């Protein structure tokens, strides 16, 4: 039993570190634009529930093929060619999403920290660090995530404690609104901030993932933890900035952290302190997707020279990330990534599951 | 000193010895003529006890001269009153025994029969308190250069029949004796095999010191972090043995090597265990904090000064900019200058004899603390930051770890100078990746933290009371 516990913990850390990323900074604005209600955090819970159901769907599929990743399962079920196409879609999705995250981070770093440094440098340096960590293998990636996990939690905790005084309760009211329509619509957006759990398809070589019960707890725990943090930050955001202001601020959470005033402490500007912690979460997210993309390429192409492919993935992330001209264009590319997520999160697992189930029943 | 193998059986043992030792002046021969038997006594005069030879070998043998009976060579062991007598016929063995301070008796009657008798007397130091690892209340006996004494020290601190010493001799040109120490039942068989494999694979010409041994058996050649803990404290060794670790002793070196090593282990001091757990935990936290400060602080200062003024409280920022007035260099150059001075001072302090060493520190303190500031080369704040960093790095208990952290400090400083705190974070990611992928004898280097182990966490940043420690040990088995 003890053993089981030990093997689940790294996976929970992996999923949580993967999920928390850009969403925590940009989501309040996106949600405010669509939902426009002070109780919009409810749709976060809806989004998390959808994500949980989707996670169960994914798990129902990979459970049938123990000790194999999605990249090995897909060609086995759908035939070699279609399976490879599925794999490539997934790889492109991973690369695209990491490029999107890295670019958003570069924009924020440029805006708040290093206004003169070229974005290319900011991105490249991060990708080099990713390259190194990914080449160390999945065991070490997990160990790395465990090393920084307490730091991330500490950062969120400190920020919450410090900013909770600034909440203006009137901004949060009214809590009970009859209009459920926008909340449901909002769930479509909030759902994407929980993206990241799909990487269990890549981790599924681990023994612990075979067990249905432990896996659903893993999903529940990690999504629940992320959902708690997000809801907390939504409430803080709405309470401090109000919904109207959220709509027009590009990076609401950072602006929220700016409002913290805490005399007598060594640091004066807390949004920078928050940014440093946030860059860690970005790094962990990008590393996870980077690894997933690399593993996909390696398995699909059946290539042993990981160094080359690692470089290919890294360079393509940099190229994708440098492609949008400005931040508005970047955010518009976000919608394309959403389509890719639909494909790789819902469509591919569903198709694969349907094929297996129908084959079994035919027999 | 090459020991060549020859199949020439014509030469006598005496001739062989003369040839192998190239007529060295300290190899001495003494012939005794017994009835029907010629005896030659060979020994190296500087490492043997002459009185022992006289009393225990020559005197009993000379007593036989008067007896008139023919002496049988094989009865020599029963004539001599000495405990250790070995029959040796191998040329290399004869040489090894000679070099170990044994006296060789060559009885040449019809055939040559060779005996070795332990008469060794080596130059030895008494056990003293290790200079590098001072302790407040613990035992003060430290290892010395003789492996026998070191083994004795470990035995003295550990009354257990499970304590096992395994002798190996390593080195292709010159043999050195090393001992693998472990507690049977505590040390995992896997770990022992790994250690044995690594010792067998040594292909160095000469292992003169534990430091050389450490480098030859460690697998992380490109890492600045030590893969084995070195200590001169017998008690630290016995503690490690109790935890199921292994220790390697090297003959001629006062340093024992403990494996596997984790970063956590390097930050522990024996004193942590001698005090009550609350003050001990507080000291632990302090050590961890100081260790982190010792490589992070200059980088943070540089990035705050050159990139993120906003993070500094306004009042402090104003006074800071005032102190930096008139300093001609960018703060990065300033930091590198100061770091360099500190490192040079530190090296000078180590190399110089003690009386002059204190002069250097006074000169250094005055030059750096006063003159450099008043000359306008560096700002006072920079002096403070760098010297505080240096002091923090002195709190790191293990010298090799503190060396490793010193090199990391420059790496971080470089990144911070280019990209501010963002660069520092990236550098930290790279270093953490390296640390996380390090293995010491197949054990993760960051063990209680990075592959997270809840039951080992109570002896890491904090040190909980001992009752729980024992339970944890049992469940861990």
Interface residues (C-beta under 8 A of the other chain):
Chain A: X2 X9 X10 X13 X109 X113 X114 X117 X121 X122 X125 X126 X128 X129 X132 X133 X136 X137 X140 X142 X143 X144 X146 X147 X148 X266 X267 X268 X269 X272 X273 X276 X279 X280 X283
Chain B: X307 X308 X310 X311 X312 X313 X314 X419 X420 X421 X422 X423 X425 X426 X429 X430 X432 X433 X436 X437 X444 X446 X449 X450 X451 X452 X475
